[in-house]
Amino acid sequence: TFVIVLKTAEQIEVMARAGRVVGRTLDMVGTVIRPGMTTGQLDRLIEDFIRAEGAIPAFKGYQGFPASACISIDDEVVHGIPGKRVIEEGVIVSVDIGAIVDDYYGDSARTFGIGEVSEEKRRLMEWTLKALHAGIDKARKGNRLGAVSAAIQQVAESQGYGVVRQLVGHGIGRAMHEEPQVPNFGSPADGPVLEAGMVIAIEPMINMGTYEVRTLPDGWTVVTADGRPSAHFEHTVAVGPDGPRILTAA
């Protein structure tokens, strides 16, 4: 059996501070990301911004991860390691970051189109974001967690996309990953009943083609099995007394 840690109103306010740092950082990424910069350069800007906000980059050193951001391009689904790779016109770049404020975590991701992006990629991003918001809308007390998962799956599969199954969202609080796991597929009858005070990171990872993925030899980078693009959007969301509250909005 696993334990879901409920947060008090005060703890959720601290998490909202961490979440705002993450949201503002992703806003900053949207203003600076451009063709010609390397993923390593972008990661350094992200780390400096998080620290300037008085927060700690949550990913740096997490289980040995070497950077402050996961930066994943095109067929990279998640956990791309920043480095010398140059960001090019026409790619989509998923940027996933976390921040710690007063021992509490915020975690969010956005996918950015670089310059002129194909209509296919633009639609993939648009529908992944729609799937995220469909899931968030179901994060209400009294629903089962599966209602969140099923809503995401329904929106993504309605467009013929593949919903990654090997990776899931998660509870979050004083640890980056807490119970419960939050799959992006399933039945509304599945999972624990949501209660006010639960905080979850909802993060659809949606592939243009197959849902199958594999991990590269670096041990981190997850790519689509068919080499087609993937998009990733994530928010940290608190189940409130009267509905969901996005904690990672800027």
Sequence and secondary structure as in RCSB ss.txt:
>XXXX:A:sequence
TFVIVLKTAEQIEVMARAGRVVGRTLDMVGTVIRPGMTTGQLDRLIEDFIRAEGAIPAFKGYQGFPASACISIDD
EVVHGIPGKRVIEEGVIVSVDIGAIVDDYYGDSARTFGIGEVSEEKRRLMEWTLKALHAGIDKARKGNRLGAVSA
AIQQVAESQGYGVVRQLVGHGIGRAMHEEPQVPNFGSPADGPVLEAGMVIAIEPMINMGTYEVRTLPDGWTVVTA
DGRPSAHFEHTVAVGPDGPRILTAA
>XXXX:A:secstr
        HHHHHHHHHHHHHHHHHHHHHHHH  TT BHHHHHHHHHHHHHHTT EESSTTGGG  SSEEEEETT
EEE    SS B  TT EEEEEEEEEETTEEEEEEEEEE SS  HHHHHHHHHHHHHHHHHHHT  TTSBHHHHHH
HHHHHHHHTT EE  S  EEE SSSSSEEEEE SS  TT S B  TT EEEE  EEESS S EEE TTSS EEET
T   EEE BEEEEEETTEEEESS  
